[in-house]
Amino acid sequence: MKAVVALLAAFLNAPAMAQTAPLVADVSEHMVAIRSDFAGQDVLLFGAIDAPGDIFVIVKGPPTPFVVNKKNRVGPIWINTEQTRFDDIPSFYHAATTRPAEEFVPEALATRFQVGLKNLRIEPEKASSEDATPFRDALMRLKVASGHYQPEIGSVQMMSDRLFRTNLHFPTNAPTGTYIVEVYLFRDGAVASAVIVPFIISKLGLGADITEFAKNYAAIYGLISIALAVAAGWAASAAFRRV
């Protein structure tokens, strides 16, 4: 319902806003709360332009490090023998356009603005003579499998020559933190205007309290976890002895 109201408000206000700016954009809500019953959520991105053009949208989650391990067989077992660390990669990535990007985004600008996964800049922490491509490919596969990276570019719908919208989907395991939505207006193979819209995905309730406690008091949290595991094991053992 919030999304419908937000889109209606955009329709009513867009003509006036577009007279003062080539591009305006916003999201239906600036905070997504993750509670115990969170099952994923769609956030509506909507906006208006002052004249016909093409839109592409890029959503990036908070930057985070990521380590990719390579396993090799040593005797009868497989162990991690190599690893590559990637710093400050987007924890979430999604792109959407009004039509296929190759039809209106020059290759140089697609690389510059990281349109699509193939153009996403992901470099290892330290330069190495070894080829990091297999590790980068593995990172991509893991992120796609988790639902954090969307391999296909989504669609931005033009409601008229001026109004546009698209749904941004966030899965149940969406990373928390501040997300950045980059909205670009393209005309004649160049960026005519751009807007950046931030919003937050945050945990609320008991789960958030436990996560915060574990982060701030890791040693105590570990001891409590061990104590609870021992207690649970003792209780189960006692119950089976009675049977």
C-alpha positions, 0 to 999 in steps of 0.5 A, a space after each residue: 500500500 505504501 508503494 502505491 501511495 508513493 507512486 501516486 504522489 510521484 505522478 501528481 508531483 513529477 511534472 512540477 519537479 521535472 520543470 526544475 530538474 532533468 531527473 528526480 527519483 526516490 524510493 517508497 521507503 527509506 528504511 527496511 526493517 528485518 524482524 524475525 518474520 522477515 521474508 524478503 521485501 520489494 522497494 519501489 523506485 520511482 521518478 520523473 524526467 523532463 524529456 524523453 531519455 533512457 534510465 538505468 539504475 544500479 543498487 549497491 549494498 554496503 561495501 564489505 571484505 570477502 575471502 575466497 578459498 581454493 581447496 586442493 586434495 592433500 592425501 585423502 582429504 581436501 583442505 584450503 590451500 590458497 585464498 584471495 581477499 577482496 576488499 570493499 566489494 558491494 555486498 549487494 548488486 542489482 541493475 535495471 534499465 529501460 531497454 538493453 544497456 548495449 543499445 544506449 550506453 557506450 562501452 566506455 561508460 558501461 565500464 565506468 559506471 559498472 553497468 552489469 556484473 561483467 563491468 563490476 570492479 572487483 579487485 583482490 586486496 593485494 596485487 599479485 603476479 598470479 591470475 585472480 580471475 578464478 577467485 573473482 569468478 568464484 566470488 561471483 558464483 557465490 554471490 549469485 547463488 546467495 541472491 546478493 548479486 542478480 546476474 540479469 539486468 532488470 527492467 525499468 518501466 516507463 509509465 509515460 514519456 516522463 514517469 518511470 518505476 521499477 521494483 527492487 527486490 531484497 531477499 531474506 538474507 539481504 545484508 544490513 547497512 546503508 544501500 546506495 541507489 544510483 539513477 542515471 538519465 542517458 541521452 545521445 550516448 551521454 549521462 544527462 543527469 544523475 541522482 543518488 538515493 540512500 536507504 537503510 536495511 536494519 535488523 530490529 528486535 531480539 535478533 538485532 540485540 543478539 547480533 549487537 551483543 555478539 559483535 561488541 562482546 565476542 568473547 563473552 558471547 562465545 563463552 555463553 554459547 559454549 555453556 548453553 551447548 554443554 547444558 543442552 548436551 547434559 539435558 539430552 543425556 539425562 533425558 535419554 538415561 531416564 528412558 
